[in-house]
Structures are given as structure tokens and as C-alpha cells.
Amino acid sequence: MSSHRRKDVANRIAKIHGHVHGIMEMVNDGRSYSEIVQQISAVKSALDRTLQVIVDDLVEDCVARTAKKDPEMNQTLLEIRQVVQRLA
């Protein structure tokens, strides 16, 4: 993973960690199901966005490495990125 993306991912994971801790406190405090589910949904979305950052970095790295060797591979890698985006 590239160094600038590594810092971004680490920051995102730290925020997610704090958010999950907050959800545990909500559960322990007896907050409503709808509040808890809303926060879990936010964490899930944050995880999906973090996953996309990692996949984008991987694809960019692979494209850069193969650009001169195999142009057809670039299209395949871009297709992989699109598939992962649809999953998230």
C-alpha cells in the first residue's frame, strides 16, 4: 500500500474503532434498537469506503506496474475495481 494511502486507511480505521466503541456504550446504556442500527450502518458504510480506498490503491499500483508490459491487463484491473465498487 502506498504511504499516503496507508495513513488515510489508518485514520479511517481509528475512527471506525472509536465509533464501534461508542456503539458498545450505546448497547450498555440501553439505547433503542433504531439508534444502534443506525450507528452500525454508519460503521458498515465507513468500512466499505475504507475497503474501496485499499482496492483503488491496489489497482492503481497494478496498472502502473503493467502499463507498459500488457495494456490489456489495465482494462482487466479497471473491471476488477468496478466490480468491487458495486459490491460496496
C-alpha positions as CSV (number, residue, x, y, z in Angstrom):
1,M,0.0,0.0,0.0
2,S,1.3,3.4,-0.8
3,S,2.4,5.5,2.1
4,H,-0.1,8.3,1.6
5,R,-2.9,5.8,1.4
6,R,-1.6,3.9,4.4
7,K,-2.0,7.0,6.6
8,D,-5.5,7.6,5.2
9,V,-6.5,4.0,5.9
10,A,-5.0,4.1,9.4
11,N,-7.0,7.2,10.2
12,R,-10.2,5.7,8.8
13,I,-9.7,2.5,10.9
14,A,-9.0,4.6,14.0
15,K,-12.3,6.5,13.5
16,I,-14.2,3.2,12.9
17,H,-12.7,1.8,16.1
18,G,-13.9,4.7,18.1
19,H,-17.3,4.5,16.5
20,V,-17.6,0.8,17.4
21,H,-16.6,1.6,20.9
22,G,-19.4,4.2,21.0
23,I,-21.9,1.6,19.8
24,M,-20.9,-0.7,22.6
25,E,-21.6,2.1,25.1
26,M,-25.0,2.6,23.4
27,V,-25.8,-1.0,23.9
28,N,-24.7,-0.9,27.5
29,D,-26.7,2.2,28.1
30,G,-29.9,0.6,26.8
31,R,-30.3,2.8,23.7
32,S,-33.0,2.0,21.3
33,Y,-32.6,-0.6,18.5
34,S,-33.1,2.0,15.8
35,E,-30.3,4.2,17.2
36,I,-27.9,1.3,17.5
37,V,-28.8,0.0,14.0
38,Q,-28.3,3.5,12.5
39,Q,-24.8,3.6,14.0
40,I,-23.9,0.1,12.9
41,S,-25.0,1.1,9.4
42,A,-22.7,4.1,9.6
43,V,-19.8,1.9,10.6
44,K,-20.6,-0.6,7.8
45,S,-20.5,2.3,5.3
46,A,-17.2,3.6,6.7
47,L,-15.7,0.1,6.3
48,D,-17.0,-0.1,2.7
49,R,-15.3,3.2,1.9
50,T,-12.1,2.1,3.5
51,L,-12.1,-1.1,1.5
52,Q,-12.6,1.0,-1.6
53,V,-9.6,3.1,-0.8
54,I,-7.5,0.0,-0.4
55,V,-8.7,-1.6,-3.6
56,D,-8.2,1.7,-5.6
57,D,-4.7,1.9,-4.3
58,L,-4.0,-1.8,-5.3
59,V,-5.5,-1.3,-8.8
60,E,-3.5,1.9,-9.3
61,D,-0.3,0.1,-8.3
62,C,-1.1,-2.8,-10.6
63,V,-1.9,-0.5,-13.5
64,A,1.3,1.4,-13.0
65,R,3.3,-1.8,-13.0
66,T,1.7,-3.3,-16.1
67,A,1.0,-0.2,-18.2
68,K,4.0,-0.9,-20.5
69,K,4.0,-4.6,-20.4
70,D,0.4,-5.6,-21.0
71,P,-2.2,-2.9,-21.9
72,E,-5.0,-5.5,-21.9
73,M,-4.3,-6.1,-18.2
74,N,-5.1,-2.5,-17.5
75,Q,-8.6,-3.0,-18.6
76,T,-9.0,-6.1,-16.6
77,L,-7.8,-4.3,-13.5
78,L,-10.2,-1.5,-14.1
79,E,-13.0,-4.0,-14.4
80,I,-12.0,-5.5,-11.0
81,R,-12.2,-2.0,-9.5
82,Q,-15.7,-1.6,-10.9
83,V,-16.8,-5.0,-9.5
84,V,-15.6,-4.1,-6.0
85,Q,-17.3,-0.7,-6.2
86,R,-20.6,-2.5,-7.0
87,L,-20.1,-4.8,-4.0
88,A,-19.6,-1.9,-1.6
